[in-house]
């Protein structure tokens, strides 16, 4: 089951009583609602419709969701909470005839009994480490890839990154002052990039979360009252 199937009627049926959902080549297609993915990955109860069979209500999926892909899935329509539920592994090595030292017999060698036994032992040791550390270890590379994933999917973060906006600027500019301010500037950026902008409340919430601001405050400027972010 890939992302695009999750919102379809009967699309979740194959997940029932499975220990893992592995899709080796997920497409980049747009995920218009991430609610089902969030529920599956968090173990929240969901209803699963089945063709010609009774609907399973309050089903809790306990398996793992594993997706292989060449490009990040497009969660831009509903990205809130996704990056907290994702662990991304980037496989940067390429194995084909164009690479120097390519071994055409590599797959056959990896499938020998001795190598498979070695890989299993490595996997067991890795699992022990996973349990001991209560999850995967965060590295600079994993942080970089996760940030790249977030930037591609969160228009607010993309606006911050591409416009090189500093914290002081964000604290001293009104969120919206008629047709000027941070939010109108963000909307203009989105329209120029062909991205659907978020509502102002979601924009403000995203800024507060990303920059660890405490909230907003009202200030009077030239006799008018405007909302500003506050540290």
Secondary structure, DSSP 8 states (H G I E B T S, - for coil): --GGGTTSTTTTGGGTT-SEEEETT----B-S--HHHHHHHHT--EEEEETTEEEEEEE---SEEEE--SS--B-TTS-TTTGGG----------STTSTT--TTHHHHHTSHHHHHHHHHHHHHHHHHHHHTTS----HHHHHHHHHHHHHH-HHHHHHHHTT--HHHHHHS-S-BTTBSHHHHHHHHHHHHT-----HHHHHHHHHHHHT--EEEEEEETTEEEEEEE-
